[in-house]
Every structure is written in structure tokens, then in C-alpha cells.
Amino acid sequence: MESITLEKFIDERIQENKESFSQEEMEWIEKNKKCMKKIYLLGAINALDSYFKD
């Protein structure tokens, strides 16, 4: 079984959805990967919080 890091997982999600971004946005994402990964994680955590909220 292949081990996957969180960083690799987020990179794969960005690549899978690159058609959703303009060329300019993709360039910004590449230049600001650390920030994008934090934003992605916040979105994932918020989604989980919303889903499991009573």
C-alpha cells in the first residue's frame, strides 16, 4: 500500500480540479502553495464541522 502525505494529497486535488482555475489563478497557486494548502485544510475542516454539526 502506497503511503500518501497530506501535501501530496492536496497537490493531487488541485491538479484534478485545475480546469476550475484560470491560468493566472494556477500560477498564483503554484507561487503560493503553502498558503493554498492552509486554505484547503481550513475548507476541509469547516466542511467536516458542518457535516457533523448537530
Buried (B, 14 or more C-beta within 10 A) or exposed (E): EEEEEEEEEBBEEBEEEEEEEEEEEBEEBEEEEEEBBEEBEEEEEEEEEEEEEE
